[in-house]
């Protein structure tokens, strides 16, 4: 997967056998792995880059974490839960992932569906390639690797370490939670949504505007909410993965309380994804027009030019029902929590146990200036065929922080 066994350098015993992974950086991979203990097995600057040195210390050690360092300051590597054995066989490992830590934004890349994680003696990312402190991307299909994001296209390594990963048993997960939740309150929370009444009598259904970058899961979020109330998987809004936004129109989606039920007191408004480059994605000026209620349903966005009132054949003042009130960012959904953290992917109820998810919630809170309690990590329905109770959980409007520190 990410380990090349073509080592071939002289063994050096000059460097001290100490961790290069600092306590602060150590928390990031541990956040991806859950409650674990790391012990150093192999250090290239000490044990050398020979395959025999690696296998002598790392074979049949169980789950391991490989951590590499390059001259540009990137810390990256991968995790495997399957032993190294030099078998030459294809290895299936759904828990395997690649990672990169550069600055405060960690990257986690999971195995693509339908592919083996690695061959037991080779892999997509080869470290210490050709007997040199070099990393090589062999451009396989197991992982979707962007070398710029992964290691800044700097292939020269300054160190390579392998750690044995040992899970630390948790006495009780509830004592580890950083946010108090009640996972059995689905019916009560759904009823609260059904009975919500807007403060203004002239507004029967509030509009909720969904804004975010391309691929954030806005359309999937609507599909998930709709699926829950319809009691079956639905895909009314187009969703998926692409380099550009799949949503090209402004869409207003009412949600019904079941197939024959009444409309719920809210409408979800889907938009084109935001992009960094000019002339791509949703135009910022379009957001203002949407808030004012000027943009009609099914209006096709033009990334090169914002919405113009005179484009519409019939112009009339917007009603209060069509407007979206924005005083501040009230709630932020942090999507794809399962893709970000293997612990959460394995058990969604670990969402508020994962220290990695907690760090991302705190990061979003700090960057956007919203309270931590207003950042809600979620997992959308995307590839499931049946509803899952754990996915259907709605966080309380006023979540309580179990441990704010």
N, C-alpha and C positions, 0 to 999 in steps of 0.2 A: 504493500500500500504506500508506505512513505519511507521504507527503509531499504537502501541498496546494500548488498552484501559484498560489493566489489571494493572492499577496503584494501589499502595498500600503502601505508606510510610507516615510518619508523616509530617504534614505541618510545614515548618520552616519559620519564618519571620525574621531571623537574617540577611541573606544576603541582600544587597541593591538591589533595583529593577532597575538594570542598564544592558545595553547590554554587553554581553560577546563577541559578534561579533564585532571586531575592524573595524575601517574605511577602513583599507587596505584589510582585508578579506571580508568586506561587498561588495566591488566592484566585487568580483568574482561571487557570485550568482546573483548580479544585472546584470552582463554582460550576464548571461544566460537568464535573464528574460526581458532584454531591459531597457527602461527608466521607472523605478519604484521607488516607495517610500515604505520603510519598517517601520512598527511600531510594537513594541514588545507587544504581547498579553499574553504570558505565559512563565514563567521561573520556572523550576522544583525546583531549590534550594530555591525559595521564596514561590511558591504556592503549592509545594508538588507534589507527584507522583500519587495522587488519580485521578481516572477517572472523578469524579465530578468536581474537580478543573480545569482539562483540558477542559471539555465540557462547563463549566460555562464561560470560557474566549474565547474559540476557535470555538464553534458551530455557524453556520450561519454567519460566518465572511467573506465569499467569498474566494478567492484564498489565500492560506497560504504557508509559507515556514517553515519547521521544520529543526532545526539545532542542531546537537548533537556533543558533545566533549568527547573524551576518554583520558585515561592516557598517551597514546603514542603520543598525539598531533594531532591526526586526527580530522578534522572538516568535518562532513558528515551529510546527511539527505535526504530530498526530498521535492518536490513541488507538490501541487495539486491545480487545478483551480476550483475544486468542493467543495461545503460546506461540513463540518462535520455535520451530523444530527442524528447520532445514529439509522439510519433506518435499518441497517443490510443487506442492499441491495448491489448487485454488482454495482460498480461504473465504468462507462466508462469515461475515461479522457485521450484524446490523447496528452494533453499538459503536463501531469504529467511526472516527471523524478526524478531519484535519483542522488545525486552528492557526491563528496568527494574532499576535498582540503587538500593535503599534500605536503608541499613545494611549488614549482612553477608550478606543473603539475596537473591541475584540471581534474576530471573525471566526465562525464555526461552520465547517462544511461537512455535511453528512454524506454517506454513501448513496449514490444514485440508485433508484429502484431498479431491481432486476440485474444488478451487477455484483460480482464478488468484490470484496474489499481489497484483496491483494493476492499475490502468489507468495507462498512461503519460501522466499529467497529473493523476491523482487517486488517492485511496486511502481505506482504512478509517479511518485516523487522519490527520486533516488538521492540519498544523502551520501556525502563523501564519494561521489561518483568518480570512477576511473582512478582510484587511489589518491584523490585530491580532496581538500576541504571545499568541495563544490556541491551544490544541489542542482539536480536536473529534473525538469518536468518532462516526462515521456508522453504527455498528452493522451492519456488513456481516457476511458469513459466512466471509470468508477467514481471519480470526483470531478465536480465542475470547478476547476482551479483557475483563478485569475492571478497570474504571477505578479502583476503590479500590486494588487491588494495583499497577496500572500506574503511576498518578501521584497517588494519594491524593485523587482527585476535585478536584484543584487544577488548573484549566485555564489559569491565568495563567503564561506563560513568562517567564523572565528572560534566556534565551539559547537559540540554536539553531545548531548547527554541523554541517558535513558533512565527513567525512574520506574520502580516497581510500584504499582497502584494497589492499595489494600483498602477495601471498604471498611468503614468503622460502623459497627452496628449501632442503630439508634434505639435508645430505650423507649422513646415514645415520640412519634413524629409531631404530635400536637404541641409538645414543648419546644420544638424547633421552629414553629411557624413564626414568621415576622409580620403577618397580618391575620387577624382573627376572622375566620369565615365559618359559615354553617352550610355544609355541602348538601344538607337534606332539606333546604328551604326553597326548592324549585317552585312548588305549587304556590306558596305564599308570595314569592317574588313575581310570578306570572300574574297572579291575581292583583297585585299592587299596580302592575302595568295596565291591566285591563281597566281598572277603576280610576286611573289618573284623569284628572279634569284640568284643562288649562285655566289659568286665572282669568283670562278675558272671555266673557260670554260669547263674543263674536268669533272666537276661534274654537273650532271643534276638534281639530287635530294639529298638534305642533309639528313643525318641520325640523328635522335634525339633519344638518349638513355634514357629509363625510368628506374630509379633505386629507390628502396624504400623498406620498411619493408613489411613483409607478411600482406596482407589485406589492404594495403594502397590505393588500387584502380587503380593500373597501367593498368591492362587489361581493366578495366571499362573506364578508361580515353581514351584509344584507341577506344573502342566501341562508346563512346560518340562523339568523333571527327568524326569517320566514319559515325555515324548516321546523324550528322548535314549535311555533304556534300552529303549523299545519300538521304536526305530528308525523312528518315524513321528510325525507331528503328532497329538497327542491333546488333548482338552479335557474331561477327566473332571470337573474342578472348574469351576463357573460363574465366569466372569471377564468383565470389561469396565469401562466407565466410567459412573459414576452419581454423583449428589450424595450418596447414602447407600450403605452397605455392601451389596453384592450377596450377600455371604456372611452368612447369618442363623443358621446352625447350626454347632455344633462338629463338625468332620469329621476323622476319622483316615484317612489315605490310605496304605496300603501300596504299595510300588512293586515290580513284578516285573521280573526280568531277561529281558525279551522276552516275547512272547505266551505261550509255553509254558514260560517259565523259572521259576526259584524266586523266592520273595520275597527282596528285598534286606534287609540287616540294619538297616533303619531304617524308621520310620513318620513321615510328615510330618503334623502336626496343624494344621489351618487354623481360624482364628477370625474372628469379626466384626471389622470395622475399628474402630480407635479414633477418637473424635471429641472435640473440645474442649468442646462444650456439654453441660451436665448433661441426663441422660435420653436421650442419643443414643449409639449405638455400644456397644462392649463395655464392660461394667462392670468396673472394676479388680478388684473382689473376685472376679470370675469367673476371673481369671488364677490366683489362689491355689488355687481349687478344681480348676482344670485341672492345675496342677502336682502336687497331691496325688492325682490320679487319680480324683477323685470324679465328674467330668463325663462322661457316656456319649456315645458316638458318636451324631450326629444330634440332640443336645439343641439346642432352639431357644432362642437367647439372648433375654432380656428386658431391654432397655436401662433400664427403670424399676425393675427389682428383680434382685439377684444370685441366683445358683443357690442353692437350698436342698436339703439332703440329704433332708429329709422329703418332697420332691416326688416322689421315686422310690418306686415301689411296693415294690421289693425293695432293701434296703440291705445291702451286705456290705463288709468292709474291702477297700481297694484293694491289689492285688498290686504288687510292685516293677516288674513289666512295664508296668503302667498309669501309673506315676508318671513325672514328668519332673524330673530333678535339675537344680537351678539354683544354682550357686555364684557365678557372675558372668556377664555378657554375654560369651559366648565369640566369637561371630561376628555381624557385621552385614552384611546385603546392601544395597547402595545401588542400587536398581532404576532402570530407565528411563534408563540412562546415555546411550543413543542420542538420547533426546528432549531431554536436557539440553545436549548438545553436538553441533553440526552436524558437527564433525570426526569424532566417533565414529560418527555416523549414516552417514557416507560410508564409513568403514572401521573396523570394530569393533576391528581390531588397533591402532588409534590410542588405544585405551582408556587405556593407561598412558603415552601420549605427551601427551595433553591436559592442559594446565596447569589448565584449568577443573575437570576431573574430580578432579585432584589437590587443588585447593583445597577441593572439596566433601568429599572423603575426610578431609582434615585438619580441616575444620569439624565433621563428625560425630564424629570422634575427640575433639575438644576438648569438644564439648557433652555427650557421653555418657560421657566418661572412659574410653574404651577405646583400646588401642594402634592406631596407624595401620594396622599389619599385619593387624588383625582386621576392618577395614572393606573389604568386597569389592564393587566396582562390577560390576553385571551388566546384561545385556539379556535380557529374557524373550522367548519366542515369544509373539506376540500376534496378528499378522496374516499371518504366513507360511503357505504351503501345503506347503512342503517343508523338511526339515531343512537347516541350514547348519552347516558344520564350525566356523566361528568362534564361533557362538552356543553350541556344545556344549562349550566349554572350561570346565573346572573349575579354579579357582585352587588352588594348593597349600595345604595346611593351615598351613604355616609359610612364607608368602611373604617374600622377602628384599628389603629396601629398597635400591634401587640408589643412591639419593642422599637420605639422610634429612634433609638440610638444606632 
